[in-house]
């Protein structure tokens, strides 16, 4: 062992020289592995409105691939696999070759097979050249996602190599079906011709309509929600105010008249501003939706109070007296005799008030409630187009036109009913429903007969009704037909 160690020490320089010589010989004998093409770029240009970074799916963008070939590698073609669902036209594919600092004019042929883009260079790129492929007006998948690079390239010796692995990805933000439809519409020739007219483009742009409808639908539901909550609550408050307005005592009558006159005499817009900007100064903080509903309730109740008051006062005074003669007190008379008849008469007017309240919800946009008009205003500000307001008008008409038709039908039926009663045969029997005029004393007697469960036994009701009828004749209140 000592002899071996001493030998190595003695001949160390010679052994080291032999090892170096062997390594040099091996370097000349073994082939050198060529450096593969290196991907330098795999990007898509931002195409979102007001954002140069975000890439939206189903929206035209430019996808760029760039690769640096090896020093001994000449590339003749590149094949890039775009994400599934992508589309691009061959005429929008462009190839560029850069050798050193010079941009070479190299012709190329592009073909598209599904989502695969293939570029064949008419002349091989110089070794070590930079090759760039641009796919303009490319539509990436509308559902979005992160997409890496896949594909291959062909060298001058005819060999095809897989695209080198890279950590570069294209992040695509998904788009809704309506936005995808809008992009498709913008590419149609008839839409381009339609939008060439300035008026049609500003007020009826098909693409903006397709994106505005689903966006405004959410605001429409909020508007309907405000009305559905507010109107039923305004009815009892309006009825209470009408009672105050008709009270015999001066104080409640003054309170009701003051409230009604102030609310009806000031704009709803002003009332909203007082509530939204005045109450917070007093430390009262409410949700915008709740605040809007409260203001609408208070405003509409004043109008409903006058509607109910007019309806109640239109009922014949004889019906009040007939109910009192049956032993009903004032509350029973009002709720079981007068109000049922009043409701029938004021339903068309109440429906009109419902329509007015529904349209007045548009004023809530001025104080930050995200209802229909607020959505339309936001989209209009973003697009610079008035079309969203036209779409909002359509949402309002969905409710107002059917209700207006309903009001007209109800009024027509009521008018026809009155004419039929006036032209009917002269029948003085108070038990004949076809011959009783609604406001006559006979009608009073018959309607009170229907309320016998609230007034007492049937025998007492019949006797009282007969006495009422006789008293009416003696007092000269003749029955009209």
VEXDREN-2710 file (C-alpha; in Angstrom, 1 decimal):
% VEXDREN-2710
k/r/px/py/pz
1/UNK/0.0/0.0/0.0
2/UNK/2.8/2.3/0.8
3/UNK/4.4/1.5/-2.5
4/UNK/1.3/2.5/-4.4
5/UNK/1.1/5.8/-2.5
6/UNK/4.7/6.6/-3.1
7/UNK/4.3/5.7/-6.8
8/UNK/1.3/8.2/-7.2
9/UNK/3.3/10.9/-5.5
10/UNK/6.3/10.3/-7.7
11/UNK/4.3/10.2/-11.0
12/UNK/1.4/12.6/-10.1
13/UNK/2.3/15.2/-12.8
14/UNK/2.4/12.5/-15.4
15/UNK/-1.0/11.0/-14.4
16/UNK/-2.7/14.4/-14.4
17/UNK/-1.3/15.1/-17.9
18/UNK/-2.7/11.8/-19.2
19/UNK/-6.2/12.5/-17.8
20/UNK/-6.3/16.0/-19.4
21/UNK/-5.3/14.5/-22.7
22/UNK/-8.0/11.8/-22.5
23/UNK/-10.7/14.5/-21.8
24/UNK/-9.6/16.5/-24.8
25/UNK/-9.7/13.5/-27.1
26/UNK/-13.2/12.6/-25.9
27/UNK/-14.4/16.1/-26.7
28/UNK/-13.3/15.8/-30.3
29/UNK/-14.7/12.2/-30.7
30/UNK/-18.2/12.7/-29.1
31/UNK/-20.8/14.8/-31.0
32/UNK/-21.8/18.2/-29.4
33/UNK/-25.5/18.3/-28.5
34/UNK/-27.1/21.2/-30.3
35/UNK/-28.9/23.9/-28.3
36/UNK/-32.7/23.7/-28.9
37/UNK/-35.0/26.6/-29.9
38/UNK/-35.9/28.8/-26.9
39/UNK/-39.3/30.4/-26.5
40/UNK/-39.0/34.0/-25.6
41/UNK/-42.6/35.2/-25.8
42/UNK/-46.1/33.8/-25.5
43/UNK/-48.5/36.6/-24.9
44/UNK/-51.9/38.1/-25.8
45/UNK/-52.6/41.8/-26.0
46/UNK/-55.0/43.3/-23.4
47/UNK/-58.4/44.0/-25.0
48/UNK/-60.6/45.1/-22.1
49/UNK/-62.2/48.6/-22.2
50/UNK/-59.9/51.0/-20.3
51/UNK/-57.5/48.2/-19.4
52/UNK/-54.4/47.4/-21.5
53/UNK/-53.5/44.3/-19.5
54/UNK/-56.6/42.2/-19.1
55/UNK/-57.3/39.7/-21.9
56/UNK/-61.0/39.1/-22.4
57/UNK/-62.2/35.9/-24.0
58/UNK/-64.3/35.9/-27.2
59/UNK/-62.9/39.4/-27.9
60/UNK/-60.5/40.2/-30.8
61/UNK/-56.9/40.3/-29.5
62/UNK/-53.4/39.7/-30.8
63/UNK/-51.6/36.5/-29.8
64/UNK/-47.8/36.6/-30.2
65/UNK/-45.3/33.7/-30.2
66/UNK/-41.6/34.5/-30.4
67/UNK/-38.7/31.9/-30.4
68/UNK/-34.9/32.2/-30.7
69/UNK/-33.3/29.4/-32.7
70/UNK/-30.0/27.8/-31.8
71/UNK/-26.7/29.0/-33.4
72/UNK/-26.6/25.9/-35.7
73/UNK/-30.4/25.6/-36.2
74/UNK/-32.3/26.9/-39.2
75/UNK/-36.1/26.8/-38.9
76/UNK/-38.4/26.4/-41.9
77/UNK/-41.8/26.3/-40.2
78/UNK/-43.7/26.7/-36.9
79/UNK/-46.9/25.1/-35.7
80/UNK/-48.7/26.7/-32.7
81/UNK/-51.7/25.1/-31.0
82/UNK/-54.0/27.9/-29.7
83/UNK/-56.4/27.1/-26.8
84/UNK/-59.3/24.9/-27.8
85/UNK/-62.2/27.1/-28.9
86/UNK/-60.0/29.8/-30.4
87/UNK/-60.5/31.1/-33.9
88/UNK/-58.3/33.1/-36.2
89/UNK/-58.3/33.7/-40.0
90/UNK/-55.2/32.7/-42.0
91/UNK/-55.0/36.2/-43.5
92/UNK/-54.6/37.6/-40.0
93/UNK/-51.5/35.5/-39.3
94/UNK/-48.1/37.2/-39.9
95/UNK/-44.5/35.9/-39.5
96/UNK/-41.4/38.0/-39.0
97/UNK/-37.7/36.8/-39.1
98/UNK/-35.0/38.9/-37.4
99/UNK/-31.3/38.1/-37.9
100/UNK/-29.1/40.1/-35.6
101/UNK/-30.5/43.6/-35.9
102/UNK/-31.9/43.2/-39.4
103/UNK/-35.6/42.5/-40.0
104/UNK/-35.7/40.1/-43.0
105/UNK/-38.4/40.2/-45.7
106/UNK/-39.3/36.5/-45.6
107/UNK/-42.5/35.3/-47.3
108/UNK/-44.6/32.8/-45.5
109/UNK/-47.8/30.7/-45.9
110/UNK/-50.2/30.4/-43.0
111/UNK/-52.9/27.7/-42.6
112/UNK/-55.4/27.2/-39.8
113/UNK/-56.8/23.8/-38.9
114/UNK/-59.2/24.2/-36.0
115/UNK/-57.1/25.9/-33.3
116/UNK/-53.8/24.9/-34.8
117/UNK/-51.9/27.7/-36.7
118/UNK/-49.1/26.5/-39.0
119/UNK/-46.7/29.0/-40.6
120/UNK/-44.3/27.7/-43.4
121/UNK/-41.5/30.0/-44.4
122/UNK/-40.8/30.2/-48.1
123/UNK/-37.0/30.4/-47.3
124/UNK/-35.4/28.8/-44.2
125/UNK/-34.6/31.3/-41.5
126/UNK/-30.9/31.9/-40.9
127/UNK/-29.3/30.0/-38.1
128/UNK/-29.7/31.7/-34.8
129/UNK/-32.5/33.9/-36.1
130/UNK/-35.4/35.3/-34.1
131/UNK/-38.8/34.1/-35.4
132/UNK/-42.0/35.8/-34.4
133/UNK/-45.6/34.7/-35.3
134/UNK/-48.5/37.2/-34.7
135/UNK/-52.1/36.0/-34.8
136/UNK/-54.2/39.2/-35.2
137/UNK/-57.9/39.4/-34.4
138/UNK/-57.8/36.1/-32.5
139/UNK/-60.8/35.1/-30.5
140/UNK/-59.7/33.2/-27.4
141/UNK/-62.2/30.9/-25.5
142/UNK/-65.1/32.9/-24.1
143/UNK/-65.1/30.9/-20.9
144/UNK/-61.6/32.1/-20.1
145/UNK/-58.7/30.3/-18.3
146/UNK/-54.9/30.0/-18.2
147/UNK/-53.4/28.5/-21.4
148/UNK/-49.8/27.4/-21.8
149/UNK/-47.9/26.8/-25.1
150/UNK/-48.1/23.7/-27.2
151/UNK/-46.9/23.1/-30.8
152/UNK/-43.8/22.1/-32.8
153/UNK/-41.3/23.5/-35.3
154/UNK/-39.5/22.2/-38.3
155/UNK/-35.8/22.6/-39.1
156/UNK/-34.0/22.7/-42.4
157/UNK/-33.1/19.0/-42.3
158/UNK/-36.9/18.2/-42.3
159/UNK/-37.0/17.1/-38.7
160/UNK/-40.0/18.2/-36.5
161/UNK/-39.4/19.0/-32.9
162/UNK/-41.8/19.6/-30.1
163/UNK/-42.1/23.1/-28.8
164/UNK/-39.8/23.6/-25.9
165/UNK/-41.5/23.7/-22.5
166/UNK/-42.0/27.1/-21.0
167/UNK/-43.7/28.5/-17.9
168/UNK/-45.2/31.3/-19.9
169/UNK/-49.1/31.3/-19.9
170/UNK/-51.9/33.5/-21.3
171/UNK/-54.5/34.3/-18.7
172/UNK/-57.9/34.9/-20.3
173/UNK/-60.9/36.4/-18.4
174/UNK/-64.2/34.7/-19.3
175/UNK/-67.1/36.6/-20.8
176/UNK/-70.8/36.0/-20.4
177/UNK/-72.9/34.6/-23.2
178/UNK/-74.4/38.1/-23.8
179/UNK/-70.9/39.6/-24.2
180/UNK/-70.0/36.8/-26.6
181/UNK/-73.1/37.5/-28.6
182/UNK/-72.2/41.2/-28.7
183/UNK/-68.8/40.3/-30.1
184/UNK/-70.4/38.1/-32.7
185/UNK/-72.9/40.8/-33.7
186/UNK/-70.1/43.3/-34.1
187/UNK/-68.5/41.1/-36.7
188/UNK/-71.7/40.8/-38.8
189/UNK/-72.0/42.9/-41.9
190/UNK/-75.6/43.9/-41.4
191/UNK/-74.7/45.2/-37.9
192/UNK/-71.9/47.2/-39.4
193/UNK/-74.3/48.7/-42.0
194/UNK/-76.8/49.4/-39.2
195/UNK/-74.3/51.2/-37.1
196/UNK/-73.1/53.2/-40.0
197/UNK/-76.2/55.3/-39.4
198/UNK/-75.3/57.6/-36.4
199/UNK/-78.9/57.7/-35.0
200/UNK/-79.3/53.9/-35.1
201/UNK/-75.9/53.4/-33.6
202/UNK/-76.4/55.8/-30.7
203/UNK/-79.9/54.7/-29.8
204/UNK/-80.3/51.1/-31.1
205/UNK/-76.9/49.4/-31.2
206/UNK/-77.6/45.6/-31.4
207/UNK/-74.4/44.7/-29.6
208/UNK/-75.1/47.0/-26.7
209/UNK/-78.7/45.8/-26.5
210/UNK/-77.5/42.2/-26.1
211/UNK/-75.2/43.2/-23.2
212/UNK/-77.6/45.7/-21.6
213/UNK/-80.6/43.4/-21.3
214/UNK/-79.0/40.9/-18.7
215/UNK/-77.2/43.7/-16.9
216/UNK/-80.4/45.8/-16.6
217/UNK/-82.5/42.8/-15.6
218/UNK/-81.0/42.9/-12.1
219/UNK/-81.8/46.6/-11.7
220/UNK/-85.4/45.9/-13.0
221/UNK/-85.9/43.3/-10.2
222/UNK/-84.8/46.0/-7.7
223/UNK/-87.3/48.5/-9.1
224/UNK/-90.1/45.9/-8.9
225/UNK/-89.0/45.0/-5.4
226/UNK/-89.2/48.6/-4.2
227/UNK/-92.8/48.9/-5.6
228/UNK/-94.0/45.5/-4.4
229/UNK/-92.8/46.4/-0.8
230/UNK/-93.9/50.1/-0.9
231/UNK/-97.4/50.0/-2.5
232/UNK/-99.1/47.5/-0.2
233/UNK/-97.8/49.5/2.8
234/UNK/-98.9/52.8/1.4
235/UNK/-102.5/51.6/1.1
236/UNK/-103.4/51.3/4.8
237/UNK/-101.5/54.5/5.5
238/UNK/-103.4/56.3/2.7
239/UNK/-106.7/55.0/4.1
240/UNK/-105.8/56.2/7.6
241/UNK/-104.9/59.7/6.2
242/UNK/-108.3/59.8/4.3
243/UNK/-110.1/59.1/7.6
244/UNK/-108.1/62.0/9.2
245/UNK/-109.0/64.2/6.3
246/UNK/-112.7/63.5/6.7
247/UNK/-112.7/63.6/10.5
248/UNK/-115.3/65.7/12.2
249/UNK/-112.9/67.1/14.7
250/UNK/-110.7/70.0/13.6
251/UNK/-107.3/68.7/14.9
252/UNK/-107.2/65.3/13.1
253/UNK/-108.6/67.0/10.0
254/UNK/-105.9/69.6/10.1
255/UNK/-103.2/67.0/10.6
256/UNK/-104.4/65.0/7.6
257/UNK/-104.8/68.0/5.4
258/UNK/-101.4/69.4/6.3
259/UNK/-99.6/66.2/5.6
260/UNK/-101.4/65.6/2.3
261/UNK/-100.9/69.1/1.0
262/UNK/-97.2/69.2/1.9
263/UNK/-96.4/65.8/0.3
264/UNK/-98.5/66.4/-2.8
265/UNK/-97.2/70.0/-3.1
266/UNK/-93.5/69.1/-3.2
267/UNK/-91.6/67.1/-5.8
268/UNK/-90.7/63.5/-4.9
269/UNK/-87.2/64.2/-6.0
270/UNK/-86.9/66.9/-3.3
271/UNK/-88.3/64.5/-0.7
272/UNK/-85.7/61.9/-1.6
273/UNK/-82.9/64.4/-1.2
274/UNK/-84.2/65.5/2.2
275/UNK/-84.4/61.9/3.4
276/UNK/-81.0/60.8/1.9
277/UNK/-78.9/63.8/2.8
278/UNK/-80.8/65.3/5.7
279/UNK/-81.5/62.4/7.9
280/UNK/-77.8/61.2/8.1
281/UNK/-77.0/64.6/9.5
282/UNK/-79.3/63.8/12.4
283/UNK/-77.5/60.4/12.8
284/UNK/-80.2/58.4/11.1
285/UNK/-78.6/55.8/8.9
286/UNK/-80.7/53.4/6.8
287/UNK/-80.0/51.1/3.9
288/UNK/-80.6/52.9/0.6
289/UNK/-83.2/50.4/-0.5
290/UNK/-85.1/50.8/2.8
291/UNK/-84.9/54.6/2.7
292/UNK/-86.2/54.6/-0.9
293/UNK/-89.1/52.4/0.1
294/UNK/-90.0/54.6/3.1
295/UNK/-90.0/57.8/1.0
296/UNK/-92.2/56.2/-1.7
297/UNK/-94.6/54.9/0.9
298/UNK/-95.0/58.4/2.4
299/UNK/-95.4/60.0/-0.9
300/UNK/-97.8/57.6/-2.4
301/UNK/-100.0/57.4/0.8
302/UNK/-100.8/61.1/0.3
303/UNK/-102.2/60.5/-3.2
304/UNK/-104.0/57.3/-2.1
305/UNK/-105.6/59.3/0.7
306/UNK/-107.3/61.6/-1.8
307/UNK/-108.3/58.6/-3.9
308/UNK/-109.9/56.9/-1.0
309/UNK/-111.6/60.1/0.2
310/UNK/-113.1/60.7/-3.2
311/UNK/-114.2/57.1/-3.4
312/UNK/-115.8/57.2/0.1
313/UNK/-117.6/60.5/-0.5
314/UNK/-119.0/59.2/-3.8
315/UNK/-121.0/56.6/-1.9
316/UNK/-124.7/57.6/-1.4
317/UNK/-125.4/59.1/2.0
318/UNK/-128.4/56.8/2.2
319/UNK/-126.2/53.8/2.6
320/UNK/-124.6/55.3/5.7
321/UNK/-128.0/55.9/7.2
322/UNK/-129.3/52.5/6.2
323/UNK/-126.4/50.8/8.0
324/UNK/-126.8/52.9/11.1
325/UNK/-130.5/52.0/11.1
326/UNK/-129.5/48.4/11.3
327/UNK/-127.6/49.0/14.5
328/UNK/-124.1/49.1/12.9
329/UNK/-121.7/51.5/14.5
330/UNK/-119.4/53.8/12.5
331/UNK/-116.5/51.4/12.2
332/UNK/-118.8/48.5/11.1
333/UNK/-120.5/50.7/8.6
334/UNK/-117.2/51.9/7.1
335/UNK/-115.5/48.4/6.9
336/UNK/-118.5/46.2/5.9
337/UNK/-120.6/48.5/3.8
338/UNK/-118.7/51.6/2.5
339/UNK/-115.1/50.4/2.0
340/UNK/-116.0/47.3/-0.1
341/UNK/-118.0/49.5/-2.5
342/UNK/-115.2/52.2/-2.5
343/UNK/-112.5/49.7/-3.4
344/UNK/-114.4/48.6/-6.5
345/UNK/-114.7/52.2/-7.6
346/UNK/-111.1/53.2/-6.9
347/UNK/-109.3/50.1/-8.3
348/UNK/-108.6/51.8/-11.7
349/UNK/-107.2/54.9/-10.0
350/UNK/-105.2/52.8/-7.6
351/UNK/-103.7/50.9/-10.5
352/UNK/-102.7/54.2/-12.1
353/UNK/-101.0/55.2/-8.8
354/UNK/-99.2/51.9/-8.9
355/UNK/-97.9/52.7/-12.4
356/UNK/-96.8/56.2/-11.2
357/UNK/-94.9/54.7/-8.3
358/UNK/-93.2/52.2/-10.5
359/UNK/-92.0/54.9/-12.8
360/UNK/-91.0/57.1/-9.9
361/UNK/-88.5/54.4/-8.8
362/UNK/-86.2/55.9/-11.5
363/UNK/-85.6/58.9/-9.2
364/UNK/-83.9/56.6/-6.7
365/UNK/-80.9/56.4/-9.0
366/UNK/-80.1/60.0/-8.1
367/UNK/-79.5/59.0/-4.5
368/UNK/-77.5/55.8/-5.1
369/UNK/-80.0/53.0/-5.2
370/UNK/-78.8/50.5/-7.8
371/UNK/-82.2/50.1/-9.6
372/UNK/-82.9/50.0/-13.3
373/UNK/-81.9/53.6/-14.1
374/UNK/-78.7/53.4/-12.1
375/UNK/-77.6/50.4/-14.2
376/UNK/-78.6/52.1/-17.4
377/UNK/-76.7/55.2/-16.4
378/UNK/-73.6/53.2/-15.5
379/UNK/-73.5/51.4/-18.9
380/UNK/-74.2/54.6/-20.8
381/UNK/-71.3/56.3/-19.1
382/UNK/-69.0/53.3/-20.0
383/UNK/-70.1/53.0/-23.6
384/UNK/-70.9/56.6/-24.5
385/UNK/-74.1/55.3/-26.1
386/UNK/-77.7/56.0/-25.3
387/UNK/-78.9/52.5/-26.1
388/UNK/-79.0/51.3/-22.4
389/UNK/-81.6/54.0/-21.7
390/UNK/-83.8/52.7/-24.6
391/UNK/-83.5/49.2/-23.1
392/UNK/-84.5/50.6/-19.7
393/UNK/-87.5/52.1/-21.3
394/UNK/-88.5/48.7/-22.6
395/UNK/-88.3/47.2/-19.1
396/UNK/-90.6/50.0/-17.8
397/UNK/-93.1/49.3/-20.7
398/UNK/-93.2/45.6/-19.8
399/UNK/-95.1/46.6/-16.7
400/UNK/-96.9/49.8/-17.6
401/UNK/-98.5/48.8/-20.9
402/UNK/-100.3/45.6/-19.6
403/UNK/-101.5/47.6/-16.5
404/UNK/-102.7/50.5/-18.7
405/UNK/-104.6/48.0/-20.8
406/UNK/-106.1/46.5/-17.6
407/UNK/-107.2/49.9/-16.4
408/UNK/-108.9/50.6/-19.7
409/UNK/-110.7/47.3/-19.7
410/UNK/-111.9/47.7/-16.1
411/UNK/-113.2/51.2/-16.9
412/UNK/-115.0/50.0/-20.0
413/UNK/-116.7/47.2/-18.1
414/UNK/-117.8/49.5/-15.4
415/UNK/-119.2/52.0/-17.9
416/UNK/-121.0/49.2/-19.8
417/UNK/-122.4/47.8/-16.5
418/UNK/-123.9/51.2/-15.6
419/UNK/-125.5/51.6/-19.0
420/UNK/-127.0/48.2/-18.9
421/UNK/-128.6/48.9/-15.5
422/UNK/-130.1/52.2/-16.7
423/UNK/-131.6/50.6/-19.8
424/UNK/-133.1/47.6/-17.9
425/UNK/-136.8/46.9/-17.3
426/UNK/-138.5/48.9/-14.7
427/UNK/-138.7/46.5/-11.8
428/UNK/-139.2/47.9/-8.3
429/UNK/-138.4/44.7/-6.5
430/UNK/-135.5/45.3/-4.2
431/UNK/-134.6/41.5/-4.4
432/UNK/-133.9/41.7/-8.2
433/UNK/-130.2/42.1/-8.8
434/UNK/-130.6/42.9/-12.4
435/UNK/-132.9/45.9/-11.9
436/UNK/-131.2/47.6/-8.9
437/UNK/-129.2/50.7/-9.7
438/UNK/-125.9/50.7/-7.6
439/UNK/-126.5/54.0/-5.7
440/UNK/-130.3/53.6/-5.2
441/UNK/-131.9/52.9/-1.8
442/UNK/-133.0/49.5/-3.1
443/UNK/-129.3/48.7/-3.7
444/UNK/-128.6/49.8/-0.2
445/UNK/-131.2/47.5/1.2
446/UNK/-129.9/44.5/-0.9
447/UNK/-126.3/45.1/0.0
448/UNK/-127.1/45.4/3.7
449/UNK/-129.1/42.2/3.4
450/UNK/-125.8/40.5/2.4
451/UNK/-124.3/41.9/5.6
452/UNK/-126.8/40.3/7.9
453/UNK/-124.2/38.3/9.7
454/UNK/-122.7/41.5/11.1
455/UNK/-126.1/43.1/12.1
456/UNK/-128.2/40.4/13.7
457/UNK/-130.9/37.8/13.0
458/UNK/-132.3/37.6/9.5
459/UNK/-135.9/38.3/10.7
460/UNK/-134.8/41.6/12.3
461/UNK/-132.8/42.6/9.2
462/UNK/-135.8/41.9/6.9
463/UNK/-138.1/43.9/9.1
464/UNK/-135.7/46.8/9.3
465/UNK/-135.1/46.8/5.6
466/UNK/-138.8/46.9/4.9
467/UNK/-139.2/49.8/7.3
468/UNK/-136.2/51.6/5.6
469/UNK/-137.8/51.2/2.3
470/UNK/-141.1/52.6/3.5
471/UNK/-139.4/55.5/5.2
472/UNK/-137.5/56.3/2.0
473/UNK/-140.8/56.4/0.0
474/UNK/-142.4/58.7/2.6
475/UNK/-139.5/61.0/2.6
476/UNK/-139.7/61.4/-1.2
477/UNK/-136.5/59.4/-2.0
478/UNK/-137.9/57.7/-5.1
479/UNK/-136.1/54.7/-6.6
480/UNK/-134.6/55.3/-10.0
481/UNK/-134.1/52.6/-12.5
END
